[in-house]
Amino acid sequence: MRDLYSVWKRNTPFLYELLLTHTLDWPSLCVAWVPPADLENVVQRLLLSTHTGQAEGNSIFVVGVDFPTPASSDGPKFQVHQQVPHVGEVHRLHAMPANPCIVAAKSAAPEVRLFDLSHSTATTTTANKANARPPSPP
């Protein structure tokens, strides 16, 4: 597995224009972009899910990715805006295009759970600086 990672890392300059990395406490089985409310905003939102292996409760995270403007010298920043508890692991996440506050989550169970993030009692955490860099040649 380590060999596959090193091959991928060596080839990132050929695959991506920009690579953003952020370390999570638990792996994420699902990552989904949330449709933007306006196109002028440089902050994009992501939906992430956790896979704790039943060691802790699983959650859905709404994460803001703040892309810097070309004039700015700051790197991109990740900030967890909301953390919503979820029963079981989440395999698929999708935000409603007409109303991005409505999120559907699919787990191994047969039902699809719907969440209204605008009425959620989710927690807010502090900003974390991302490890952002343009891919460098090998």
C-alpha positions as CSV (number, residue, x, y, z in Angstrom):
1,M,0.0,0.0,0.0
2,R,2.9,2.3,0.8
3,D,4.3,1.7,-2.7
4,L,1.0,2.7,-4.3
5,Y,1.0,5.9,-2.3
6,S,4.6,6.8,-3.3
7,V,3.8,6.2,-7.0
8,W,0.6,8.4,-6.7
9,K,2.6,11.2,-4.9
10,R,5.3,11.1,-7.6
11,N,2.7,11.5,-10.3
12,T,0.6,14.3,-8.7
13,P,2.2,17.1,-10.8
14,F,1.0,15.4,-14.0
15,L,-2.5,14.8,-12.6
16,Y,-3.5,17.9,-10.7
17,E,-2.9,21.7,-11.0
18,L,-3.3,22.1,-7.2
19,L,-3.2,19.6,-4.4
20,L,-4.8,20.4,-1.0
21,T,-4.2,18.0,1.8
22,H,-5.7,18.0,5.3
23,T,-5.2,15.3,8.0
24,L,-8.4,14.0,9.6
25,D,-8.8,12.0,12.8
26,W,-10.7,9.3,10.9
27,P,-10.8,8.3,7.3
28,S,-13.6,9.6,5.1
29,L,-15.6,7.2,3.0
30,C,-17.3,10.0,1.1
31,V,-16.4,13.5,-0.1
32,A,-18.9,15.7,-2.0
33,W,-18.9,19.3,-3.1
34,V,-21.8,21.4,-2.0
35,P,-23.3,23.6,-4.8
36,P,-22.2,27.2,-4.2
37,A,-24.7,29.8,-3.2
38,D,-23.0,32.5,-5.3
39,L,-20.3,32.1,-7.9
40,E,-18.2,35.1,-6.6
41,N,-17.4,33.4,-3.3
42,V,-13.9,32.0,-2.9
43,V,-15.1,29.8,0.0
44,Q,-16.3,26.4,-1.3
45,R,-18.1,23.8,0.9
46,L,-17.4,20.1,1.2
47,L,-19.4,17.3,2.8
48,L,-17.2,14.7,4.5
49,S,-18.2,11.5,6.4
50,T,-16.2,9.6,9.0
51,H,-15.5,5.9,9.2
52,T,-14.6,5.2,12.9
53,G,-15.0,1.5,12.8
54,Q,-17.5,1.8,15.8
55,A,-14.6,3.1,18.0
56,E,-16.6,6.4,18.2
57,G,-19.8,7.7,16.7
58,N,-19.7,8.6,13.0
59,S,-20.4,12.1,11.8
60,I,-21.1,14.2,8.7
61,F,-18.9,17.3,8.5
62,V,-19.6,20.5,6.5
63,V,-16.2,21.9,5.7
64,G,-15.4,25.3,4.2
65,V,-12.4,25.5,1.9
66,D,-11.2,29.1,1.7
67,F,-9.2,29.5,-1.5
68,P,-6.9,32.5,-1.5
69,T,-7.2,35.3,-4.1
70,P,-4.3,35.6,-6.5
71,A,-3.2,38.8,-4.7
72,S,-3.2,37.0,-1.3
73,S,-0.1,35.2,0.0
74,D,-2.1,33.0,2.4
75,G,-2.6,29.4,1.5
76,P,-6.0,27.7,1.4
77,K,-7.6,27.0,4.8
78,F,-10.0,24.2,5.8
79,Q,-12.6,25.1,8.5
80,V,-15.2,22.6,9.9
81,H,-18.5,24.6,10.0
82,Q,-20.8,21.8,11.2
83,Q,-20.5,18.3,12.6
84,V,-23.7,16.3,12.5
85,P,-23.9,12.9,14.3
86,H,-24.9,9.9,12.1
87,V,-25.8,6.4,13.0
88,G,-23.4,4.0,11.2
89,E,-20.9,4.8,8.5
90,V,-21.9,7.0,5.5
91,H,-21.2,5.6,2.1
92,R,-22.8,8.4,0.0
93,L,-23.6,12.1,0.6
94,H,-25.4,14.5,-1.7
95,A,-26.6,18.0,-1.2
96,M,-29.8,19.1,-2.9
97,P,-28.9,21.5,-5.8
98,A,-31.9,23.8,-5.2
99,N,-31.3,24.0,-1.5
100,P,-27.8,22.9,-0.4
101,C,-28.9,22.9,3.3
102,I,-30.7,19.6,2.6
103,V,-28.3,16.7,2.6
104,A,-29.0,13.0,1.8
105,A,-26.9,10.4,3.4
106,K,-26.8,6.7,2.4
107,S,-25.3,4.1,4.7
108,A,-25.2,0.3,4.7
109,A,-28.8,0.4,6.0
110,P,-31.6,0.3,3.4
111,E,-32.9,3.8,4.2
112,V,-31.6,7.2,3.0
113,R,-31.4,9.7,5.8
114,L,-32.2,13.4,5.1
115,F,-30.7,16.3,7.1
116,D,-31.6,19.9,7.1
117,L,-28.3,21.6,8.0
118,S,-29.9,25.0,8.6
119,H,-31.8,23.6,11.6
120,S,-29.1,21.3,12.9
121,T,-27.6,21.7,16.3
122,A,-24.2,21.0,14.9
123,T,-21.0,22.2,16.5
124,T,-18.5,24.7,15.1
125,T,-14.8,24.3,15.4
126,T,-11.8,26.5,14.8
127,A,-10.0,26.9,11.5
128,N,-7.2,24.6,10.5
129,K,-4.5,25.6,8.1
130,A,-4.3,23.2,5.1
131,N,-1.2,21.7,3.7
132,A,-1.6,23.3,0.3
133,R,0.9,23.3,-2.4
134,P,1.1,23.2,-6.2
135,P,2.4,19.8,-7.2
136,S,6.1,19.9,-7.7
137,P,7.8,17.9,-10.4
138,P,9.3,14.5,-9.3
